[in-house]
Amino acid sequence: MDKIKRKCWLTFESGRQNEPCLWKTATKFPDVSFDIRQASVQKDIGVMAVLFTGKPDRVEEALRYLVELGVKVDPVEGGSLVAG
């Protein structure tokens, strides 16, 4: 199965910006790469543009896991919206 690239905005609110959500995801999904393209973290919110690369099912699992951790996940351009 070929790898895909998925660009997403990750929004960390309600204290999530102070938790290692991306590290937890990277540890749980070592076969998915995470390339942080842009980030802004402030006291009440954190926003990151991240490029995820990997097998389609694994990328989707990683994005769902981020949602389970309380992170809002939205596509940067095109693709399906991952609720959160």
PyMOL Python script that loads the backbone (N, CA, C, O; Angstrom):
from pymol import cmd

cmd.read_pdbstr("""\
ATOM      1  N   MET A   1       0.840  -1.178   0.000  1.00  0.00           N
ATOM      2  CA  MET A   1       0.000   0.000   0.000  1.00  0.00           C
ATOM      3  C   MET A   1       0.886   1.243   0.000  1.00  0.00           C
ATOM      4  O   MET A   1       1.844   1.331   0.769  1.00  0.00           O
ATOM      5  N   ASP A   2       0.568   2.185  -0.850  1.00  0.00           N
ATOM      6  CA  ASP A   2       1.356   3.407  -0.949  1.00  0.00           C
ATOM      7  C   ASP A   2       1.110   4.326   0.244  1.00  0.00           C
ATOM      8  O   ASP A   2       0.082   4.249   0.915  1.00  0.00           O
ATOM      9  N   LYS A   3       2.075   5.187   0.480  1.00  0.00           N
ATOM     10  CA  LYS A   3       1.946   6.178   1.545  1.00  0.00           C
ATOM     11  C   LYS A   3       1.169   7.385   1.036  1.00  0.00           C
ATOM     12  O   LYS A   3       1.174   7.693  -0.156  1.00  0.00           O
ATOM     13  N   ILE A   4       0.497   8.064   1.974  1.00  0.00           N
ATOM     14  CA  ILE A   4      -0.207   9.300   1.653  1.00  0.00           C
ATOM     15  C   ILE A   4       0.375  10.423   2.497  1.00  0.00           C
ATOM     16  O   ILE A   4       1.066  10.186   3.488  1.00  0.00           O
ATOM     17  N   LYS A   5       0.081  11.642   2.086  1.00  0.00           N
ATOM     18  CA  LYS A   5       0.450  12.825   2.867  1.00  0.00           C
ATOM     19  C   LYS A   5      -0.843  13.555   3.171  1.00  0.00           C
ATOM     20  O   LYS A   5      -1.656  13.796   2.279  1.00  0.00           O
ATOM     21  N   ARG A   6      -1.029  13.907   4.435  1.00  0.00           N
ATOM     22  CA  ARG A   6      -2.238  14.602   4.865  1.00  0.00           C
ATOM     23  C   ARG A   6      -1.823  15.816   5.681  1.00  0.00           C
ATOM     24  O   ARG A   6      -1.179  15.676   6.720  1.00  0.00           O
ATOM     25  N   LYS A   7      -2.190  17.011   5.214  1.00  0.00           N
ATOM     26  CA  LYS A   7      -1.889  18.239   5.956  1.00  0.00           C
ATOM     27  C   LYS A   7      -3.089  18.593   6.820  1.00  0.00           C
ATOM     28  O   LYS A   7      -4.216  18.656   6.331  1.00  0.00           O
ATOM     29  N   CYS A   8      -2.846  18.824   8.103  1.00  0.00           N
ATOM     30  CA  CYS A   8      -3.931  19.144   9.026  1.00  0.00           C
ATOM     31  C   CYS A   8      -3.550  20.273   9.966  1.00  0.00           C
ATOM     32  O   CYS A   8      -2.384  20.476  10.303  1.00  0.00           O
ATOM     33  N   TRP A   9      -4.587  21.003  10.376  1.00  0.00           N
ATOM     34  CA  TRP A   9      -4.446  21.957  11.470  1.00  0.00           C
ATOM     35  C   TRP A   9      -4.814  21.218  12.742  1.00  0.00           C
ATOM     36  O   TRP A   9      -5.861  20.574  12.808  1.00  0.00           O
ATOM     37  N   LEU A  10      -3.971  21.305  13.738  1.00  0.00           N
ATOM     38  CA  LEU A  10      -4.262  20.742  15.046  1.00  0.00           C
ATOM     39  C   LEU A  10      -4.485  21.900  16.007  1.00  0.00           C
ATOM     40  O   LEU A  10      -3.640  22.788  16.121  1.00  0.00           O
ATOM     41  N   THR A  11      -5.616  21.893  16.696  1.00  0.00           N
ATOM     42  CA  THR A  11      -5.923  22.952  17.653  1.00  0.00           C
ATOM     43  C   THR A  11      -5.977  22.331  19.046  1.00  0.00           C
ATOM     44  O   THR A  11      -6.729  21.389  19.295  1.00  0.00           O
ATOM     45  N   PHE A  12      -5.174  22.874  19.938  1.00  0.00           N
ATOM     46  CA  PHE A  12      -5.057  22.395  21.309  1.00  0.00           C
ATOM     47  C   PHE A  12      -5.662  23.446  22.229  1.00  0.00           C
ATOM     48  O   PHE A  12      -5.143  24.557  22.336  1.00  0.00           O
ATOM     49  N   GLU A  13      -6.763  23.096  22.894  1.00  0.00           N
ATOM     50  CA  GLU A  13      -7.422  24.015  23.825  1.00  0.00           C
ATOM     51  C   GLU A  13      -7.676  23.303  25.143  1.00  0.00           C
ATOM     52  O   GLU A  13      -7.373  22.118  25.285  1.00  0.00           O
ATOM     53  N   SER A  14      -8.231  24.025  26.101  1.00  0.00           N
ATOM     54  CA  SER A  14      -8.614  23.451  27.402  1.00  0.00           C
ATOM     55  C   SER A  14      -7.456  22.728  28.083  1.00  0.00           C
ATOM     56  O   SER A  14      -7.642  21.655  28.658  1.00  0.00           O
ATOM     57  N   GLY A  15      -6.280  23.306  28.018  1.00  0.00           N
ATOM     58  CA  GLY A  15      -5.112  22.728  28.672  1.00  0.00           C
ATOM     59  C   GLY A  15      -4.357  21.715  27.834  1.00  0.00           C
ATOM     60  O   GLY A  15      -3.269  21.288  28.220  1.00  0.00           O
ATOM     61  N   ARG A  16      -4.912  21.318  26.690  1.00  0.00           N
ATOM     62  CA  ARG A  16      -4.243  20.345  25.822  1.00  0.00           C
ATOM     63  C   ARG A  16      -2.921  20.887  25.278  1.00  0.00           C
ATOM     64  O   ARG A  16      -2.028  20.106  24.950  1.00  0.00           O
ATOM     65  N   GLN A  17      -2.782  22.211  25.176  1.00  0.00           N
ATOM     66  CA  GLN A  17      -1.544  22.790  24.664  1.00  0.00           C
ATOM     67  C   GLN A  17      -0.380  22.568  25.620  1.00  0.00           C
ATOM     68  O   GLN A  17       0.777  22.785  25.259  1.00  0.00           O
ATOM     69  N   ASN A  18      -0.690  22.132  26.851  1.00  0.00           N
ATOM     70  CA  ASN A  18       0.351  21.853  27.838  1.00  0.00           C
ATOM     71  C   ASN A  18       0.627  20.363  27.991  1.00  0.00           C
ATOM     72  O   ASN A  18       1.406  19.965  28.856  1.00  0.00           O
ATOM     73  N   GLU A  19      -0.006  19.532  27.157  1.00  0.00           N
ATOM     74  CA  GLU A  19       0.174  18.091  27.216  1.00  0.00           C
ATOM     75  C   GLU A  19       0.941  17.606  25.982  1.00  0.00           C
ATOM     76  O   GLU A  19       0.857  18.231  24.924  1.00  0.00           O
ATOM     77  N   PRO A  20       1.678  16.513  26.099  1.00  0.00           N
ATOM     78  CA  PRO A  20       2.480  16.016  24.969  1.00  0.00           C
ATOM     79  C   PRO A  20       1.651  15.150  24.003  1.00  0.00           C
ATOM     80  O   PRO A  20       2.003  13.998  23.746  1.00  0.00           O
ATOM     81  N   CYS A  21       0.548  15.708  23.468  1.00  0.00           N
ATOM     82  CA  CYS A  21      -0.361  14.938  22.608  1.00  0.00           C
ATOM     83  C   CYS A  21       0.329  14.429  21.343  1.00  0.00           C
ATOM     84  O   CYS A  21       0.136  13.276  20.956  1.00  0.00           O
ATOM     85  N   LEU A  22       1.121  15.266  20.704  1.00  0.00           N
ATOM     86  CA  LEU A  22       1.782  14.839  19.473  1.00  0.00           C
ATOM     87  C   LEU A  22       2.853  13.782  19.776  1.00  0.00           C
ATOM     88  O   LEU A  22       3.030  12.839  19.005  1.00  0.00           O
ATOM     89  N   TRP A  23       3.552  13.937  20.877  1.00  0.00           N
ATOM     90  CA  TRP A  23       4.548  12.933  21.267  1.00  0.00           C
ATOM     91  C   TRP A  23       3.873  11.590  21.537  1.00  0.00           C
ATOM     92  O   TRP A  23       4.364  10.549  21.099  1.00  0.00           O
ATOM     93  N   LYS A  24       2.733  11.609  22.267  1.00  0.00           N
ATOM     94  CA  LYS A  24       2.003  10.371  22.535  1.00  0.00           C
ATOM     95  C   LYS A  24       1.599   9.695  21.228  1.00  0.00           C
ATOM     96  O   LYS A  24       1.698   8.476  21.092  1.00  0.00           O
ATOM     97  N   THR A  25       1.148  10.493  20.277  1.00  0.00           N
ATOM     98  CA  THR A  25       0.714   9.951  18.987  1.00  0.00           C
ATOM     99  C   THR A  25       1.904   9.388  18.218  1.00  0.00           C
ATOM    100  O   THR A  25       1.812   8.310  17.630  1.00  0.00           O
ATOM    101  N   ALA A  26       3.011  10.109  18.222  1.00  0.00           N
ATOM    102  CA  ALA A  26       4.212   9.640  17.521  1.00  0.00           C
ATOM    103  C   ALA A  26       4.731   8.341  18.135  1.00  0.00           C
ATOM    104  O   ALA A  26       5.236   7.476  17.418  1.00  0.00           O
ATOM    105  N   THR A  27       4.612   8.201  19.434  1.00  0.00           N
ATOM    106  CA  THR A  27       5.055   6.986  20.114  1.00  0.00           C
ATOM    107  C   THR A  27       4.137   5.806  19.782  1.00  0.00           C
ATOM    108  O   THR A  27       4.606   4.686  19.584  1.00  0.00           O
ATOM    109  N   LYS A  28       2.833   6.065  19.722  1.00  0.00           N
ATOM    110  CA  LYS A  28       1.857   5.010  19.443  1.00  0.00           C
ATOM    111  C   LYS A  28       1.848   4.622  17.966  1.00  0.00           C
ATOM    112  O   LYS A  28       1.515   3.487  17.626  1.00  0.00           O
ATOM    113  N   PHE A  29       2.213   5.561  17.081  1.00  0.00           N
ATOM    114  CA  PHE A  29       2.201   5.328  15.636  1.00  0.00           C
ATOM    115  C   PHE A  29       3.577   5.653  15.041  1.00  0.00           C
ATOM    116  O   PHE A  29       3.715   6.632  14.308  1.00  0.00           O
ATOM    117  N   PRO A  30       4.598   4.839  15.351  1.00  0.00           N
ATOM    118  CA  PRO A  30       5.957   5.141  14.873  1.00  0.00           C
ATOM    119  C   PRO A  30       6.107   5.032  13.354  1.00  0.00           C
ATOM    120  O   PRO A  30       7.090   5.514  12.791  1.00  0.00           O
ATOM    121  N   ASP A  31       5.142   4.403  12.695  1.00  0.00           N
ATOM    122  CA  ASP A  31       5.181   4.266  11.242  1.00  0.00           C
ATOM    123  C   ASP A  31       4.548   5.452  10.517  1.00  0.00           C
ATOM    124  O   ASP A  31       4.490   5.463   9.287  1.00  0.00           O
ATOM    125  N   VAL A  32       4.071   6.453  11.269  1.00  0.00           N
ATOM    126  CA  VAL A  32       3.522   7.683  10.680  1.00  0.00           C
ATOM    127  C   VAL A  32       4.485   8.815  11.012  1.00  0.00           C
ATOM    128  O   VAL A  32       4.835   9.014  12.175  1.00  0.00           O
ATOM    129  N   SER A  33       4.914   9.554   9.996  1.00  0.00           N
ATOM    130  CA  SER A  33       5.820  10.681  10.263  1.00  0.00           C
ATOM    131  C   SER A  33       5.012  11.962  10.438  1.00  0.00           C
ATOM    132  O   SER A  33       3.953  12.139   9.836  1.00  0.00           O
ATOM    133  N   PHE A  34       5.537  12.845  11.273  1.00  0.00           N
ATOM    134  CA  PHE A  34       4.886  14.098  11.620  1.00  0.00           C
ATOM    135  C   PHE A  34       5.852  15.234  11.311  1.00  0.00           C
ATOM    136  O   PHE A  34       6.912  15.337  11.928  1.00  0.00           O
ATOM    137  N   ASP A  35       5.492  16.076  10.369  1.00  0.00           N
ATOM    138  CA  ASP A  35       6.342  17.206   9.997  1.00  0.00           C
ATOM    139  C   ASP A  35       5.604  18.487  10.384  1.00  0.00           C
ATOM    140  O   ASP A  35       4.628  18.865   9.735  1.00  0.00           O
ATOM    141  N   ILE A  36       6.067  19.147  11.432  1.00  0.00           N
ATOM    142  CA  ILE A  36       5.427  20.382  11.892  1.00  0.00           C
ATOM    143  C   ILE A  36       5.826  21.500  10.937  1.00  0.00           C
ATOM    144  O   ILE A  36       7.005  21.830  10.810  1.00  0.00           O
ATOM    145  N   ARG A  37       4.835  22.076  10.271  1.00  0.00           N
ATOM    146  CA  ARG A  37       5.074  23.117   9.268  1.00  0.00           C
ATOM    147  C   ARG A  37       4.937  24.512   9.838  1.00  0.00           C
ATOM    148  O   ARG A  37       5.583  25.447   9.364  1.00  0.00           O
ATOM    149  N   GLN A  38       4.103  24.659  10.846  1.00  0.00           N
ATOM    150  CA  GLN A  38       3.859  25.973  11.443  1.00  0.00           C
ATOM    151  C   GLN A  38       3.253  25.727  12.820  1.00  0.00           C
ATOM    152  O   GLN A  38       2.510  24.762  13.003  1.00  0.00           O
ATOM    153  N   ALA A  39       3.557  26.580  13.787  1.00  0.00           N
ATOM    154  CA  ALA A  39       2.988  26.413  15.118  1.00  0.00           C
ATOM    155  C   ALA A  39       2.922  27.740  15.853  1.00  0.00           C
ATOM    156  O   ALA A  39       3.776  28.611  15.690  1.00  0.00           O
ATOM    157  N   SER A  40       1.890  27.867  16.660  1.00  0.00           N
ATOM    158  CA  SER A  40       1.728  29.016  17.534  1.00  0.00           C
ATOM    159  C   SER A  40       1.095  28.520  18.823  1.00  0.00           C
ATOM    160  O   SER A  40      -0.010  27.979  18.813  1.00  0.00           O
ATOM    161  N   VAL A  41       1.796  28.703  19.929  1.00  0.00           N
ATOM    162  CA  VAL A  41       1.282  28.265  21.218  1.00  0.00           C
ATOM    163  C   VAL A  41       1.217  29.465  22.143  1.00  0.00           C
ATOM    164  O   VAL A  41       2.195  30.187  22.336  1.00  0.00           O
ATOM    165  N   GLN A  42       0.030  29.655  22.709  1.00  0.00           N
ATOM    166  CA  GLN A  42      -0.185  30.746  23.652  1.00  0.00           C
ATOM    167  C   GLN A  42      -0.754  30.159  24.932  1.00  0.00           C
ATOM    168  O   GLN A  42      -0.888  28.942  25.054  1.00  0.00           O
ATOM    169  N   LYS A  43      -1.086  31.014  25.880  1.00  0.00           N
ATOM    170  CA  LYS A  43      -1.558  30.551  27.183  1.00  0.00           C
ATOM    171  C   LYS A  43      -2.808  29.681  27.066  1.00  0.00           C
ATOM    172  O   LYS A  43      -2.885  28.640  27.719  1.00  0.00           O
ATOM    173  N   ASP A  44      -3.785  30.077  26.254  1.00  0.00           N
ATOM    174  CA  ASP A  44      -5.070  29.390  26.207  1.00  0.00           C
ATOM    175  C   ASP A  44      -5.288  28.501  24.990  1.00  0.00           C
ATOM    176  O   ASP A  44      -6.270  27.760  24.936  1.00  0.00           O
ATOM    177  N   ILE A  45      -4.384  28.564  24.009  1.00  0.00           N
ATOM    178  CA  ILE A  45      -4.596  27.795  22.776  1.00  0.00           C
ATOM    179  C   ILE A  45      -3.260  27.528  22.076  1.00  0.00           C
ATOM    180  O   ILE A  45      -2.317  28.314  22.168  1.00  0.00           O
ATOM    181  N   GLY A  46      -3.215  26.423  21.394  1.00  0.00           N
ATOM    182  CA  GLY A  46      -2.068  26.105  20.548  1.00  0.00           C
ATOM    183  C   GLY A  46      -2.587  25.649  19.196  1.00  0.00           C
ATOM    184  O   GLY A  46      -3.549  24.884  19.132  1.00  0.00           O
ATOM    185  N   VAL A  47      -1.971  26.104  18.116  1.00  0.00           N
ATOM    186  CA  VAL A  47      -2.378  25.720  16.765  1.00  0.00           C
ATOM    187  C   VAL A  47      -1.129  25.291  16.006  1.00  0.00           C
ATOM    188  O   VAL A  47      -0.110  25.982  16.018  1.00  0.00           O
ATOM    189  N   MET A  48      -1.226  24.131  15.340  1.00  0.00           N
ATOM    190  CA  MET A  48      -0.097  23.621  14.562  1.00  0.00           C
ATOM    191  C   MET A  48      -0.574  23.172  13.196  1.00  0.00           C
ATOM    192  O   MET A  48      -1.645  22.576  13.071  1.00  0.00           O
ATOM    193  N   ALA A  49       0.208  23.453  12.179  1.00  0.00           N
ATOM    194  CA  ALA A  49      -0.009  22.866  10.856  1.00  0.00           C
ATOM    195  C   ALA A  49       0.981  21.711  10.757  1.00  0.00           C
ATOM    196  O   ALA A  49       2.191  21.911  10.864  1.00  0.00           O
ATOM    197  N   VAL A  50       0.458  20.495  10.551  1.00  0.00           N
ATOM    198  CA  VAL A  50       1.292  19.298  10.561  1.00  0.00           C
ATOM    199  C   VAL A  50       1.038  18.482   9.297  1.00  0.00           C
ATOM    200  O   VAL A  50      -0.107  18.302   8.883  1.00  0.00           O
ATOM    201  N   LEU A  51       2.112  17.993   8.691  1.00  0.00           N
ATOM    202  CA  LEU A  51       2.022  17.102   7.542  1.00  0.00           C
ATOM    203  C   LEU A  51       2.261  15.681   8.055  1.00  0.00           C
ATOM    204  O   LEU A  51       3.338  15.367   8.561  1.00  0.00           O
ATOM    205  N   PHE A  52       1.250  14.834   7.919  1.00  0.00           N
ATOM    206  CA  PHE A  52       1.322  13.438   8.338  1.00  0.00           C
ATOM    207  C   PHE A  52       1.605  12.592   7.107  1.00  0.00           C
ATOM    208  O   PHE A  52       0.976  12.792   6.068  1.00  0.00           O
ATOM    209  N   THR A  53       2.537  11.651   7.201  1.00  0.00           N
ATOM    210  CA  THR A  53       2.867  10.770   6.086  1.00  0.00           C
ATOM    211  C   THR A  53       2.901   9.330   6.577  1.00  0.00           C
ATOM    212  O   THR A  53       3.493   9.022   7.611  1.00  0.00           O
ATOM    213  N   GLY A  54       2.252   8.454   5.811  1.00  0.00           N
ATOM    214  CA  GLY A  54       2.242   7.039   6.162  1.00  0.00           C
ATOM    215  C   GLY A  54       1.197   6.301   5.360  1.00  0.00           C
ATOM    216  O   GLY A  54       0.593   6.863   4.446  1.00  0.00           O
ATOM    217  N   LYS A  55       0.980   5.044   5.697  1.00  0.00           N
ATOM    218  CA  LYS A  55      -0.061   4.264   5.045  1.00  0.00           C
ATOM    219  C   LYS A  55      -1.417   4.880   5.403  1.00  0.00           C
ATOM    220  O   LYS A  55      -1.617   5.306   6.541  1.00  0.00           O
ATOM    221  N   PRO A  56      -2.346   4.933   4.450  1.00  0.00           N
ATOM    222  CA  PRO A  56      -3.620   5.621   4.681  1.00  0.00           C
ATOM    223  C   PRO A  56      -4.340   5.215   5.964  1.00  0.00           C
ATOM    224  O   PRO A  56      -4.810   6.080   6.704  1.00  0.00           O
ATOM    225  N   ASP A  57      -4.433   3.922   6.239  1.00  0.00           N
ATOM    226  CA  ASP A  57      -5.152   3.478   7.432  1.00  0.00           C
ATOM    227  C   ASP A  57      -4.443   3.917   8.711  1.00  0.00           C
ATOM    228  O   ASP A  57      -5.098   4.253   9.697  1.00  0.00           O
ATOM    229  N   ARG A  58      -3.133   3.917   8.701  1.00  0.00           N
ATOM    230  CA  ARG A  58      -2.371   4.319   9.896  1.00  0.00           C
ATOM    231  C   ARG A  58      -2.457   5.823  10.140  1.00  0.00           C
ATOM    232  O   ARG A  58      -2.553   6.263  11.286  1.00  0.00           O
ATOM    233  N   VAL A  59      -2.423   6.619   9.053  1.00  0.00           N
ATOM    234  CA  VAL A  59      -2.574   8.072   9.200  1.00  0.00           C
ATOM    235  C   VAL A  59      -3.949   8.376   9.791  1.00  0.00           C
ATOM    236  O   VAL A  59      -4.066   9.191  10.706  1.00  0.00           O
ATOM    237  N   GLU A  60      -4.987   7.726   9.271  1.00  0.00           N
ATOM    238  CA  GLU A  60      -6.345   7.948   9.785  1.00  0.00           C
ATOM    239  C   GLU A  60      -6.451   7.526  11.245  1.00  0.00           C
ATOM    240  O   GLU A  60      -7.097   8.212  12.038  1.00  0.00           O
ATOM    241  N   GLU A  61      -5.830   6.417  11.612  1.00  0.00           N
ATOM    242  CA  GLU A  61      -5.835   5.971  13.013  1.00  0.00           C
ATOM    243  C   GLU A  61      -5.136   6.994  13.906  1.00  0.00           C
ATOM    244  O   GLU A  61      -5.617   7.290  15.000  1.00  0.00           O
ATOM    245  N   ALA A  62      -4.021   7.527  13.455  1.00  0.00           N
ATOM    246  CA  ALA A  62      -3.280   8.525  14.233  1.00  0.00           C
ATOM    247  C   ALA A  62      -4.119   9.790  14.422  1.00  0.00           C
ATOM    248  O   ALA A  62      -4.131  10.375  15.506  1.00  0.00           O
ATOM    249  N   LEU A  63      -4.819  10.210  13.369  1.00  0.00           N
ATOM    250  CA  LEU A  63      -5.664  11.404  13.472  1.00  0.00           C
ATOM    251  C   LEU A  63      -6.836  11.154  14.432  1.00  0.00           C
ATOM    252  O   LEU A  63      -7.187  12.030  15.222  1.00  0.00           O
ATOM    253  N   ARG A  64      -7.429   9.981  14.365  1.00  0.00           N
ATOM    254  CA  ARG A  64      -8.515   9.645  15.294  1.00  0.00           C
ATOM    255  C   ARG A  64      -8.008   9.611  16.742  1.00  0.00           C
ATOM    256  O   ARG A  64      -8.707  10.024  17.668  1.00  0.00           O
ATOM    257  N   TYR A  65      -6.791   9.115  16.915  1.00  0.00           N
ATOM    258  CA  TYR A  65      -6.208   9.076  18.254  1.00  0.00           C
ATOM    259  C   TYR A  65      -6.018  10.496  18.797  1.00  0.00           C
ATOM    260  O   TYR A  65      -6.287  10.749  19.971  1.00  0.00           O
ATOM    261  N   LEU A  66      -5.561  11.410  17.962  1.00  0.00           N
ATOM    262  CA  LEU A  66      -5.423  12.804  18.399  1.00  0.00           C
ATOM    263  C   LEU A  66      -6.772  13.369  18.837  1.00  0.00           C
ATOM    264  O   LEU A  66      -6.856  14.082  19.837  1.00  0.00           O
ATOM    265  N   VAL A  67      -7.825  13.048  18.087  1.00  0.00           N
ATOM    266  CA  VAL A  67      -9.172  13.503  18.461  1.00  0.00           C
ATOM    267  C   VAL A  67      -9.551  12.912  19.821  1.00  0.00           C
ATOM    268  O   VAL A  67     -10.115  13.613  20.662  1.00  0.00           O
ATOM    269  N   GLU A  68      -9.244  11.629  20.045  1.00  0.00           N
ATOM    270  CA  GLU A  68      -9.523  10.992  21.333  1.00  0.00           C
ATOM    271  C   GLU A  68      -8.796  11.699  22.473  1.00  0.00           C
ATOM    272  O   GLU A  68      -9.286  11.734  23.601  1.00  0.00           O
ATOM    273  N   LEU A  69      -7.627  12.259  22.174  1.00  0.00           N
ATOM    274  CA  LEU A  69      -6.855  12.990  23.185  1.00  0.00           C
ATOM    275  C   LEU A  69      -7.401  14.397  23.419  1.00  0.00           C
ATOM    276  O   LEU A  69      -6.917  15.113  24.295  1.00  0.00           O
ATOM    277  N   GLY A  70      -8.412  14.797  22.637  1.00  0.00           N
ATOM    278  CA  GLY A  70      -9.015  16.116  22.818  1.00  0.00           C
ATOM    279  C   GLY A  70      -8.494  17.187  21.886  1.00  0.00           C
ATOM    280  O   GLY A  70      -8.743  18.373  22.103  1.00  0.00           O
ATOM    281  N   VAL A  71      -7.772  16.786  20.848  1.00  0.00           N
ATOM    282  CA  VAL A  71      -7.222  17.737  19.879  1.00  0.00           C
ATOM    283  C   VAL A  71      -8.224  17.896  18.735  1.00  0.00           C
ATOM    284  O   VAL A  71      -8.767  16.906  18.244  1.00  0.00           O
ATOM    285  N   LYS A  72      -8.467  19.122  18.313  1.00  0.00           N
ATOM    286  CA  LYS A  72      -9.326  19.361  17.149  1.00  0.00           C
ATOM    287  C   LYS A  72      -8.464  19.204  15.899  1.00  0.00           C
ATOM    288  O   LYS A  72      -7.398  19.812  15.802  1.00  0.00           O
ATOM    289  N   VAL A  73      -8.918  18.394  14.942  1.00  0.00           N
ATOM    290  CA  VAL A  73      -8.156  18.090  13.732  1.00  0.00           C
ATOM    291  C   VAL A  73      -8.972  18.521  12.515  1.00  0.00           C
ATOM    292  O   VAL A  73     -10.094  18.054  12.322  1.00  0.00           O
ATOM    293  N   ASP A  74      -8.412  19.409  11.696  1.00  0.00           N
ATOM    294  CA  ASP A  74      -9.064  19.885  10.471  1.00  0.00           C
ATOM    295  C   ASP A  74      -8.070  19.831   9.319  1.00  0.00           C
ATOM    296  O   ASP A  74      -6.882  20.086   9.517  1.00  0.00           O
ATOM    297  N   PRO A  75      -8.545  19.501   8.107  1.00  0.00           N
ATOM    298  CA  PRO A  75      -7.627  19.471   6.962  1.00  0.00           C
ATOM    299  C   PRO A  75      -7.179  20.888   6.600  1.00  0.00           C
ATOM    300  O   PRO A  75      -7.949  21.841   6.713  1.00  0.00           O
ATOM    301  N   VAL A  76      -5.924  21.012   6.162  1.00  0.00           N
ATOM    302  CA  VAL A  76      -5.416  22.302   5.696  1.00  0.00           C
ATOM    303  C   VAL A  76      -6.008  22.602   4.330  1.00  0.00           C
ATOM    304  O   VAL A  76      -6.394  23.733   4.037  1.00  0.00           O
ATOM    305  N   GLU A  77      -6.074  21.565   3.496  1.00  0.00           N
ATOM    306  CA  GLU A  77      -6.617  21.737   2.135  1.00  0.00           C
ATOM    307  C   GLU A  77      -7.165  20.423   1.656  1.00  0.00           C
ATOM    308  O   GLU A  77      -6.514  19.389   1.806  1.00  0.00           O
ATOM    309  N   GLY A  78      -8.350  20.438   1.082  1.00  0.00           N
ATOM    310  CA  GLY A  78      -8.948  19.237   0.512  1.00  0.00           C
ATOM    311  C   GLY A  78      -9.053  18.089   1.492  1.00  0.00           C
ATOM    312  O   GLY A  78      -8.851  18.281   2.692  1.00  0.00           O
ATOM    313  N   GLY A  79      -9.362  16.913   1.010  1.00  0.00           N
ATOM    314  CA  GLY A  79      -9.447  15.733   1.861  1.00  0.00           C
ATOM    315  C   GLY A  79     -10.674  15.743   2.739  1.00  0.00           C
ATOM    316  O   GLY A  79     -11.458  16.692   2.725  1.00  0.00           O
ATOM    317  N   SER A  80     -10.832  14.691   3.494  1.00  0.00           N
ATOM    318  CA  SER A  80     -11.989  14.581   4.373  1.00  0.00           C
ATOM    319  C   SER A  80     -11.696  15.244   5.704  1.00  0.00           C
ATOM    320  O   SER A  80     -10.553  15.297   6.158  1.00  0.00           O
ATOM    321  N   LEU A  81     -12.751  15.747   6.315  1.00  0.00           N
ATOM    322  CA  LEU A  81     -12.636  16.394   7.594  1.00  0.00           C
ATOM    323  C   LEU A  81     -12.641  15.341   8.688  1.00  0.00           C
ATOM    324  O   LEU A  81     -13.495  14.454   8.697  1.00  0.00           O
ATOM    325  N   VAL A  82     -11.701  15.434   9.603  1.00  0.00           N
ATOM    326  CA  VAL A  82     -11.681  14.541  10.763  1.00  0.00           C
ATOM    327  C   VAL A  82     -12.283  15.324  11.908  1.00  0.00           C
ATOM    328  O   VAL A  82     -11.725  16.332  12.341  1.00  0.00           O
ATOM    329  N   ALA A  83     -13.413  14.865  12.397  1.00  0.00           N
ATOM    330  CA  ALA A  83     -14.128  15.585  13.448  1.00  0.00           C
ATOM    331  C   ALA A  83     -13.289  15.680  14.708  1.00  0.00           C
ATOM    332  O   ALA A  83     -12.426  14.844  14.973  1.00  0.00           O
ATOM    333  N   GLY A  84     -13.560  16.696  15.458  1.00  0.00           N
ATOM    334  CA  GLY A  84     -12.858  16.836  16.722  1.00  0.00           C
ATOM    335  C   GLY A  84     -13.256  18.069  17.447  1.00  0.00           C
ATOM    336  O   GLY A  84     -12.751  18.335  18.537  1.00  0.00           O
TER     337      GLY A  84
END
""", "prot")
cmd.dss("prot")
cmd.show_as("cartoon", "prot")
cmd.util.cbc("prot")
cmd.orient("prot")
